Amino acid sequence: MNTADQTLFLIKTRGPQTAQQLAALLNLTSMGARKQLEAWQDKGMLTYEDIADKPGRPSRRWLLTDAGHARFPDRHAELTVQLIDQVRSLFGDAGLDKLIDSREQASERDYRQHLTTSRTLPERVNALVRARTAEGYMAEVEQQEDGSMLLIENHCPICAAAKQCQKFCRSELDVFQRVLGPDCTVGRVEHMLGGARRCVYLIRKIG
């Protein structure tokens, strides 16, 4: 991945960044980082906001535009939306529910295969993260001080479908709960469709 692409990737996965933060991450000078940012701004991929988070000069933080988010893969977005509309038109909501149920069952089978050798909850979560990353979700896990874990997804490759029918999102949450097992709870605490820049799931062990 070249420096220009790394710049976008870091903002996608880490959220809004200053030129100084990116310079440190990319081993560039601040001027070099600003050149990368301004080049992407000229292409319509980045914008910025000036945040007065401390006395003195506001800090300029760079973030992705809609076009910048769209640069990351959304699996055949236009075709997916058309197919959802056609299924709903031909078979109604009941037919669409059957389609989502079928996808849910297939996803669950696939994830269970990834988790076959995982015994502990952290092992299961990490195996699920690897499976989701392979599907394009740019997933990662963060261990919290209270023992809980955050499953973070920095990208949604089915975002167009999810916007068209939010049952896809509810379906995924249900699958996570089942494959991770009855010894934990799974809840969504950040949601892209709710305006967040990523989807985040809080996983707590029971007992």
N, C-alpha and C positions, 0 to 999 in steps of 0.2 A: 504494500500500500504506500503510495507516494505521500509527500508531506501535505499536499493540498487535500487529498482524500482523508488523511489522518485528522486534519483540522475539523472537517465535517463530522467524522466519526466520533471524535471526542466530545463535540458539542451535543451530538445526538445522545451519547451514552451518559454524559455527565451533567447535561443541562447548561444554562447560560454561563459563559466563561469570559473573563477579561483577557486582554491581549497578554498581560503579564502571566496569568495562569497558563495560558496555552504555550507561551514561550518556554516556561519551565517544563511542561509536559513533552514538548516537541524538541527540546534542546536547541531553541532558536533565540536570537535577540528579540527584544520587544518590538523593534522596528520590523524584523523579519516576520514575526507573528502578525503584526498589523497589516503587512502587505498581503499575507495569505487571506486574512479576514476581508480586507477591502476588495480583493479579487473576487471572492465569493459573493460579496455584496453587489458588485457590478453585474454579476450573473443572476441576481435576484434570489440567491440561495440563503443569504444571511441578512439579518437586520440587527439593530442594537437598541438598547434602552440605557439611559443614564440614571443610575441609582445613587441617591444621596444617603448612603448607609453610614456615613461618619462625617465629622466636621471637615470642611474644606471642599476640594474639588470632587464632584460626583464620579463614581467609577462607571466606566462604560462596559456593559456586558453584552456579549454577542449571542444571538440565538437564531435557530432555524426559522425560515419563513415556511409557508405551506409548500412552496416549491422545493425548499430544502428537504422537508420531510418526505416529499414525494420522490425524491431521488433514491431513497431506500426502497427496496422491492415490496410492492403490494401485489400479491399473487393474482395476475390477470384481472385487475380490479374491474375494468369496464365489462368484461365478459361475465364475471361473477355477478355483478349487479343485474345485468340483463337476464341471466339464468334465474336468479331469485325472483325477479319480476314475472318471468314466464311461468315458473312453478306456481307462484301465488295466483296468477291469472287462470291457469289451467286446472289446478287442483285445490285452490283455496289455502287458507292458513293451516288446515289439517295436513295437506300434502307437504307444505313447507316444514311443518313440525316433524313429519316422518323423515324428511331429508336431513334435518338437523340431528334427529335421533340416530340415524344411520352413521353420520359423520362422528357423532359422539362415541358410538360403540367402537368404530374403527380406531379412533384416537386412543380410547382406553386400552384396547388390545395392544396397540403399539407401545404405549407408555409402560404397560405391565411387563412387556418383554424387556424394556430397558431397565426395569427395576428388579428383575428376577434374582440377581445376586446381592441386592441391597437389603441389609437387615435393620440397621438403625435408622431413625428418622432423618438425621443429617445425610446419611448415605442415599436415602430415597429422594430427598429434596435435590441433592446434587445430581443424581441420575436424571431426574425430571428436567432440571435446568439444562443438562446436556442435550436431552431430546428436544426441548423447546428451541434451543439455540440452533440445532440442526434444521429446524423448520423455519428459521429466519426471525425469531423473536428477540435475538440479542439479549438473552437471559443471563442473569447472574444471581448469586445468593449473598445476603449479608447477615452475619450472625449478630444478634442484639445482646446487650448486657444482661437482660432478664432471661436469657435462654431461648427466646423466640427467634424466628428467622424471617427475613424478608426475601421473597422470590420476586425479583425485579425484571420486568420485560421492557426494554428500551425502545422496542419497535413492534408494530403489529402488522404482519404481512397479509392479514385478512381484514384490514381496517374498513375497506369499502363495503365488504359484506356485513361487517358488524354494525356499521352505520345504517345500513339498509334494514337489518333485522338484529336487534340486540339479544335475541335468544341465543345467538352464537356465543356471546359473552357469558350468559348464565350457564350455558352448556359446558363451557370450559371450566368454570368454577366448580361445577358439580363433578366433573371428571377429576380435577385435582384432588378434591376431597376423597373420592373413592380410591384412587390409586395410591395416595399417601397413607391411607389406612385410618382405622377408627381410633388410633391413639393420639390424634391431633385434630385441631380445628383449623380451617382455612377460610380466611375472609379477605375480600378485596378492599384495600384502603386507599388506593389511588387508581383512577380510571381515565384512560385517554378520551373516551367518549364523554366523560364528565368535565373535560377541559384540562386534565393533567397532561404532562408531557410524556408520561409513561404509565404502565399498569403495574401496581405493586400488590402483592398478596402477603398477608401476615399469617404465619404458621406457628401455632403454639402447641406444645406437647401437653397432653392431658395426663394429670397425675404426676 
